[in-house]
Amino acid sequence: MLQLLSSPENTANTHAAGTELEAALDALTRAVKLDASHAESHALLGTLYGMKISDNWLRAAWLGPRVEREFNLALAGGAKNPRVQYC
């Protein structure tokens, strides 16, 4: 997904990156349902929600609180985990 997003912009790359973003969101949503205390999954989920916002202020208003909630859950469960702190 990140490689597609950093490739020259075209419709195929944008569509493929969006498809991969949704697949990653689905996978991490399932992961936190299976183990709500897994801090890294919450951190990655918050990061993906942030990426989904992009430059759209309406998405920021809708997804911003989700980003904050996921990051807070990540820090609550793994404040000393460097991968959690990196996100």
MOBELSUL-V570647 format. One record per helix or strand of 2 or more residues. SS is the DSSP state (a for helix, b for strand). FROM is the first residue (numbers start at 1). TO is the last residue. Records with the same first field share a line. If there is no record, write none. Layout:
SS: FROM-TO, FROM-TO
This chain:
a: 2-6, 11-34, 39-53, 57-78, 82-86
